[in-house]
Amino acid sequence: MSRQVALLAALLVAAGFLAGLTREAFPLAEAQVSESERMLEQGLASLLAGDLLDGRSELERVSYGSASFMTALDNLATIDALIVGPQAALARVAELVERHPQDNELRLRLGELHYGSAAFEEAARQAAEVARVAPSDSRARYALALYQLAGGALVEAISSYQSALQADPGAHQARVALDALWRHAARYPEQSQTHFALAFFCSLQGQTAQEIVELERYLAARPSGAIADAARARLQTLLESDRAARR
């Protein structure tokens, strides 16, 4: 492996970009671990040592279906993206989805990779399939909403967020989804529709001041249509209530 690749690996490990690199999680008694767990341990150890190629070879020996597989796959996708490019990571996961189409975790990973590549329609297609076969999986519905939003389908995105909240009555995944929405707003500041979705969440959480801010940001782009009209009416109501409260 080249010195440049080794140095890059060491920097990424230090920055925490390679997933699951914690020696504390490694089993202590070798006789008690499965072959896949052993391969995961060896692969992660190679990555910690800065050897991406040996780490990739060892991680590829982790068996599908084992408890170690998704950790290995996440690291393999990162290594593929570093050594070859993002399309290599996509190709790896897409091949696995073709071989195991019933695996919702793999399909959600594939959607995440498509989203990371700005292929929003394909990301939405993967999340929609998981939501179809597992309607109670709120993660898929939140992911679908984000990908629809990214693709400009605001009406569909809000509908998906509403469905996700219904499937997530304790709002266990809502915080994760909201964090993803804030990251999306930072990554794509030109997408004004993100601010409407953020206003939607602020309304649910009773954060009136922030809701006003997000509605104003959304409307600053001068959108048109039914949602824009509803946003203007909502903003007017909130501003009037705020002025009344200040008297």
MARDOMI-821310 format. One record per residue (C-alpha): x, y, z; residue number from 1. Coordinates in pm, 1 decimal. Layout:
# residues N
<east->X north->Y up->Z i->NUM> $
...
//
This chain:
# residues 247
<east->0.0 north->0.0 up->0.0 i->1> $
<east->133.4 north->348.4 up->-87.0 i->2> $
<east->255.7 north->584.1 up->182.5 i->3> $
<east->-15.9 north->833.3 up->83.5 i->4> $
<east->-294.3 north->577.2 up->134.0 i->5> $
<east->-146.1 north->469.8 up->468.1 i->6> $
<east->-126.5 north->829.7 up->584.0 i->7> $
<east->-484.3 north->895.7 up->472.4 i->8> $
<east->-602.5 north->588.7 up->661.8 i->9> $
<east->-425.5 north->700.8 up->978.7 i->10> $
<east->-578.0 north->1048.0 up->954.3 i->11> $
<east->-926.0 north->907.7 up->899.4 i->12> $
<east->-894.1 north->674.6 up->1195.8 i->13> $
<east->-784.3 north->964.5 up->1413.5 i->14> $
<east->-1077.8 north->1171.5 up->1294.0 i->15> $
<east->-1323.9 north->887.8 up->1356.4 i->16> $
<east->-1438.0 north->851.4 up->994.5 i->17> $
<east->-1398.1 north->473.8 up->984.1 i->18> $
<east->-1692.2 north->312.9 up->1163.5 i->19> $
<east->-1670.4 north->78.2 up->1459.6 i->20> $
<east->-1299.4 north->119.2 up->1535.3 i->21> $
<east->-1310.2 north->54.7 up->1909.7 i->22> $
<east->-1084.2 north->-207.4 up->2058.6 i->23> $
<east->-1297.0 north->-215.9 up->2374.0 i->24> $
<east->-1568.2 north->-392.1 up->2172.2 i->25> $
<east->-1334.1 north->-672.3 up->2066.6 i->26> $
<east->-1393.4 north->-1010.0 up->2238.2 i->27> $
<east->-1120.9 north->-1117.3 up->2478.2 i->28> $
<east->-1140.5 north->-1497.3 up->2454.7 i->29> $
<east->-1056.5 north->-1614.6 up->2102.0 i->30> $
<east->-1231.6 north->-1949.2 up->2154.3 i->31> $
<east->-1559.8 north->-1770.2 up->2216.6 i->32> $
<east->-1575.5 north->-1572.1 up->1894.8 i->33> $
<east->-1706.3 north->-1678.7 up->1557.2 i->34> $
<east->-1499.7 north->-1670.6 up->1242.0 i->35> $
<east->-1684.4 north->-1359.0 up->1125.7 i->36> $
<east->-1615.6 north->-1180.0 up->1451.4 i->37> $
<east->-1250.2 north->-1277.6 up->1422.1 i->38> $
<east->-1234.8 north->-1140.4 up->1068.3 i->39> $
<east->-1401.8 north->-818.8 up->1185.0 i->40> $
<east->-1148.5 north->-783.7 up->1466.3 i->41> $
<east->-857.4 north->-843.8 up->1233.6 i->42> $
<east->-995.5 north->-609.1 up->970.4 i->43> $
<east->-1051.1 north->-326.6 up->1216.1 i->44> $
<east->-706.3 north->-382.0 up->1364.1 i->45> $
<east->-556.0 north->-347.2 up->1016.1 i->46> $
<east->-747.7 north->-24.2 up->964.2 i->47> $
<east->-625.2 north->108.1 up->1297.7 i->48> $
<east->-272.1 north->28.9 up->1179.6 i->49> $
<east->-336.3 north->231.5 up->863.4 i->50> $
<east->-352.7 north->-66.3 up->624.9 i->51> $
<east->-666.4 north->-13.4 up->418.5 i->52> $
<east->-602.8 north->-291.7 up->168.5 i->53> $
<east->-542.9 north->-567.2 up->424.5 i->54> $
<east->-834.6 north->-434.1 up->627.4 i->55> $
<east->-1061.0 north->-451.6 up->324.1 i->56> $
<east->-952.6 north->-808.3 up->246.2 i->57> $
<east->-1025.2 north->-923.1 up->600.3 i->58> $
<east->-1355.9 north->-741.2 up->628.4 i->59> $
<east->-1471.7 north->-900.7 up->302.7 i->60> $
<east->-1447.7 north->-1238.5 up->477.3 i->61> $
<east->-1714.8 north->-1144.9 up->732.5 i->62> $
<east->-2016.8 north->-1358.5 up->650.3 i->63> $
<east->-2350.9 north->-1211.7 up->547.3 i->64> $
<east->-2605.5 north->-1266.6 up->822.4 i->65> $
<east->-2355.8 north->-1253.3 up->1105.9 i->66> $
<east->-2382.9 north->-996.4 up->1384.0 i->67> $
<east->-2060.7 north->-840.7 up->1256.5 i->68> $
<east->-2171.6 north->-798.9 up->897.0 i->69> $
<east->-2318.6 north->-447.5 up->896.4 i->70> $
<east->-2019.1 north->-302.4 up->1082.6 i->71> $
<east->-1790.8 north->-468.6 up->829.0 i->72> $
<east->-2001.9 north->-342.2 up->539.3 i->73> $
<east->-2002.8 north->17.6 up->665.3 i->74> $
<east->-1624.1 north->12.5 up->683.3 i->75> $
<east->-1593.7 north->-156.8 up->343.6 i->76> $
<east->-1810.6 north->112.0 up->185.9 i->77> $
<east->-1589.1 north->380.2 up->339.4 i->78> $
<east->-1274.9 north->207.7 up->213.5 i->79> $
<east->-1424.7 north->164.7 up->-136.1 i->80> $
<east->-1508.5 north->534.0 up->-149.1 i->81> $
<east->-1154.7 north->627.1 up->-43.2 i->82> $
<east->-960.0 north->393.5 up->-269.7 i->83> $
<east->-1182.0 north->383.5 up->-578.1 i->84> $
<east->-1461.2 north->638.6 up->-534.6 i->85> $
<east->-1821.3 north->671.6 up->-413.6 i->86> $
<east->-1955.4 north->464.6 up->-703.3 i->87> $
<east->-1756.2 north->164.5 up->-582.5 i->88> $
<east->-1928.4 north->179.1 up->-244.9 i->89> $
<east->-2264.4 north->206.0 up->-420.4 i->90> $
<east->-2184.8 north->-88.8 up->-643.7 i->91> $
<east->-2088.1 north->-307.8 up->-348.4 i->92> $
<east->-2410.0 north->-244.7 up->-157.8 i->93> $
<east->-2627.2 north->-257.6 up->-472.1 i->94> $
<east->-2491.0 north->-603.8 up->-552.3 i->95> $
<east->-2576.1 north->-720.2 up->-202.1 i->96> $
<east->-2929.8 north->-583.6 up->-235.9 i->97> $
<east->-2969.5 north->-775.2 up->-562.1 i->98> $
<east->-2861.1 north->-1094.1 up->-386.5 i->99> $
<east->-3068.0 north->-1027.9 up->-72.5 i->100> $
<east->-3365.3 north->-814.9 up->-182.9 i->101> $
<east->-3554.9 north->-896.3 up->136.5 i->102> $
<east->-3287.9 north->-736.8 up->358.0 i->103> $
<east->-3429.1 north->-399.9 up->464.4 i->104> $
<east->-3110.5 north->-293.7 up->642.7 i->105> $
<east->-2911.1 north->-333.6 up->322.1 i->106> $
<east->-3171.2 north->-145.1 up->123.7 i->107> $
<east->-3167.0 north->143.2 up->373.1 i->108> $
<east->-2786.9 north->154.6 up->347.2 i->109> $
<east->-2817.2 north->169.6 up->-29.9 i->110> $
<east->-3062.2 north->458.0 up->-0.2 i->111> $
<east->-2819.3 north->644.6 up->225.9 i->112> $
<east->-2539.7 north->602.4 up->-27.7 i->113> $
<east->-2760.6 north->726.1 up->-312.3 i->114> $
<east->-2856.9 north->1026.5 up->-99.9 i->115> $
<east->-2489.0 north->1095.1 up->-32.4 i->116> $
<east->-2432.8 north->1094.0 up->-408.2 i->117> $
<east->-2726.1 north->1335.9 up->-459.4 i->118> $
<east->-2924.6 north->1065.9 up->-642.2 i->119> $
<east->-3235.7 north->1163.8 up->-450.6 i->120> $
<east->-3495.8 north->984.2 up->-662.2 i->121> $
<east->-3313.4 north->652.7 up->-636.3 i->122> $
<east->-3262.0 north->705.0 up->-262.9 i->123> $
<east->-3635.5 north->765.2 up->-226.1 i->124> $
<east->-3711.8 north->452.5 up->-428.1 i->125> $
<east->-3509.2 north->236.3 up->-190.2 i->126> $
<east->-3664.1 north->389.9 up->121.7 i->127> $
<east->-4013.7 north->362.2 up->-26.6 i->128> $
<east->-3965.1 north->-9.2 up->-85.8 i->129> $
<east->-3868.7 north->-64.1 up->277.8 i->130> $
<east->-4164.7 north->146.9 up->392.7 i->131> $
<east->-4391.1 north->-63.6 up->170.8 i->132> $
<east->-4282.3 north->-401.6 up->306.1 i->133> $
<east->-4227.6 north->-278.9 up->664.1 i->134> $
<east->-4488.2 north->-5.7 up->723.8 i->135> $
<east->-4408.3 north->11.3 up->1094.8 i->136> $
<east->-4042.2 north->96.2 up->1027.7 i->137> $
<east->-4037.6 north->469.0 up->1101.8 i->138> $
<east->-3671.9 north->494.3 up->997.0 i->139> $
<east->-3766.9 north->413.0 up->639.6 i->140> $
<east->-4048.8 north->668.0 up->641.4 i->141> $
<east->-3827.9 north->942.4 up->783.8 i->142> $
<east->-3560.1 north->858.5 up->526.5 i->143> $
<east->-3817.6 north->862.1 up->248.5 i->144> $
<east->-3939.3 north->1204.6 up->362.2 i->145> $
<east->-3586.9 north->1346.8 up->359.5 i->146> $
<east->-3509.0 north->1206.4 up->14.3 i->147> $
<east->-3839.3 north->1333.4 up->-126.5 i->148> $
<east->-3767.7 north->1673.4 up->22.2 i->149> $
<east->-3419.2 north->1675.0 up->-128.5 i->150> $
<east->-3569.7 north->1592.4 up->-466.0 i->151> $
<east->-3810.3 north->1885.8 up->-443.7 i->152> $
<east->-4127.6 north->1686.8 up->-371.1 i->153> $
<east->-4236.0 north->1895.8 up->-72.9 i->154> $
<east->-4599.0 north->1781.6 up->-54.9 i->155> $
<east->-4498.0 north->1416.0 up->-61.6 i->156> $
<east->-4221.9 north->1478.1 up->192.4 i->157> $
<east->-4455.5 north->1637.7 up->447.9 i->158> $
<east->-4700.1 north->1351.3 up->399.0 i->159> $
<east->-4417.8 north->1103.1 up->460.9 i->160> $
<east->-4308.2 north->1291.1 up->773.4 i->161> $
<east->-4664.9 north->1271.1 up->902.2 i->162> $
<east->-4675.4 north->896.6 up->831.2 i->163> $
<east->-4339.7 north->852.5 up->1001.5 i->164> $
<east->-4460.5 north->1027.8 up->1315.5 i->165> $
<east->-4765.4 north->802.2 up->1323.2 i->166> $
<east->-4536.8 north->497.7 up->1299.8 i->167> $
<east->-4312.4 north->645.6 up->1570.4 i->168> $
<east->-4557.2 north->732.5 up->1852.1 i->169> $
<east->-4284.7 north->773.3 up->2110.6 i->170> $
<east->-4086.4 north->993.3 up->1870.7 i->171> $
<east->-3782.0 north->772.8 up->1926.7 i->172> $
<east->-3659.0 north->829.6 up->1571.8 i->173> $
<east->-3788.4 north->1186.5 up->1536.8 i->174> $
<east->-3477.1 north->1344.2 up->1690.4 i->175> $
<east->-3254.2 north->1151.0 up->1450.3 i->176> $
<east->-3474.4 north->1259.7 up->1160.1 i->177> $
<east->-3468.1 north->1623.1 up->1272.3 i->178> $
<east->-3090.0 north->1618.0 up->1306.1 i->179> $
<east->-3069.4 north->1480.0 up->951.4 i->180> $
<east->-3294.0 north->1762.2 up->834.2 i->181> $
<east->-3070.7 north->2026.6 up->993.7 i->182> $
<east->-2765.3 north->1868.1 up->829.1 i->183> $
<east->-2946.0 north->1870.0 up->496.0 i->184> $
<east->-3026.9 north->2240.4 up->538.4 i->185> $
<east->-2659.1 north->2312.6 up->598.4 i->186> $
<east->-2546.0 north->2099.0 up->304.7 i->187> $
<east->-2802.3 north->2233.4 up->57.4 i->188> $
<east->-2875.9 north->2593.5 up->164.3 i->189> $
<east->-3027.2 north->2664.3 up->-176.0 i->190> $
<east->-3315.2 north->2422.5 up->-109.3 i->191> $
<east->-3567.4 north->2654.8 up->52.3 i->192> $
<east->-3822.6 north->2374.2 up->94.0 i->193> $
<east->-3608.2 north->2236.2 up->377.0 i->194> $
<east->-3707.8 north->2535.3 up->588.7 i->195> $
<east->-4074.9 north->2452.6 up->548.3 i->196> $
<east->-4006.8 north->2100.0 up->676.4 i->197> $
<east->-3811.7 north->2243.5 up->969.5 i->198> $
<east->-4104.0 north->2477.2 up->1043.0 i->199> $
<east->-4329.6 north->2171.5 up->1039.2 i->200> $
<east->-4118.4 north->2007.7 up->1312.1 i->201> $
<east->-4094.8 north->2331.6 up->1510.3 i->202> $
<east->-4474.4 north->2356.1 up->1506.3 i->203> $
<east->-4504.9 north->2003.9 up->1644.1 i->204> $
<east->-4258.2 north->2084.5 up->1920.9 i->205> $
<east->-4418.0 north->2417.2 up->2012.2 i->206> $
<east->-4105.8 north->2612.8 up->1914.5 i->207> $
<east->-4293.2 north->2916.5 up->1786.3 i->208> $
<east->-3997.8 north->3154.5 up->1756.9 i->209> $
<east->-3795.5 north->2908.3 up->1549.8 i->210> $
<east->-4101.9 north->2821.4 up->1342.6 i->211> $
<east->-4135.4 north->3188.1 up->1248.3 i->212> $
<east->-3768.0 north->3198.7 up->1148.5 i->213> $
<east->-3798.3 north->2888.3 up->928.4 i->214> $
<east->-4118.6 north->3008.9 up->762.6 i->215> $
<east->-3954.6 north->3341.1 up->683.6 i->216> $
<east->-3654.3 north->3160.3 up->534.8 i->217> $
<east->-3882.1 north->2943.5 up->323.5 i->218> $
<east->-4087.3 north->3237.8 up->199.9 i->219> $
<east->-3776.3 north->3445.4 up->124.3 i->220> $
<east->-3736.5 north->3234.3 up->-190.0 i->221> $
<east->-4078.8 north->3360.2 up->-309.3 i->222> $
<east->-4238.8 north->3015.2 up->-358.5 i->223> $
<east->-4583.7 north->2981.0 up->-510.7 i->224> $
<east->-4864.4 north->2730.0 up->-476.4 i->225> $
<east->-5088.7 north->2593.7 up->-204.6 i->226> $
<east->-4810.8 north->2516.8 up->42.2 i->227> $
<east->-4661.1 north->2862.8 up->1.7 i->228> $
<east->-5003.8 north->3018.8 up->60.0 i->229> $
<east->-5050.5 north->2806.1 up->371.5 i->230> $
<east->-4705.0 north->2907.4 up->494.0 i->231> $
<east->-4785.5 north->3276.9 up->450.6 i->232> $
<east->-5113.3 north->3237.2 up->637.4 i->233> $
<east->-4944.7 north->3044.0 up->916.4 i->234> $
<east->-4667.2 north->3301.7 up->945.0 i->235> $
<east->-4920.7 north->3585.0 up->961.9 i->236> $
<east->-5109.3 north->3406.7 up->1239.4 i->237> $
<east->-4792.3 north->3346.3 up->1438.1 i->238> $
<east->-4674.6 north->3705.8 up->1400.2 i->239> $
<east->-5012.1 north->3842.2 up->1510.4 i->240> $
<east->-5014.3 north->3613.9 up->1813.6 i->241> $
<east->-4658.5 north->3720.0 up->1897.3 i->242> $
<east->-4746.8 north->4089.2 up->1875.5 i->243> $
<east->-5055.0 north->4036.3 up->2092.0 i->244> $
<east->-4848.5 north->3857.2 up->2354.2 i->245> $
<east->-4601.9 north->4145.9 up->2367.7 i->246> $
<east->-4868.1 north->4409.0 up->2443.7 i->247> $
//
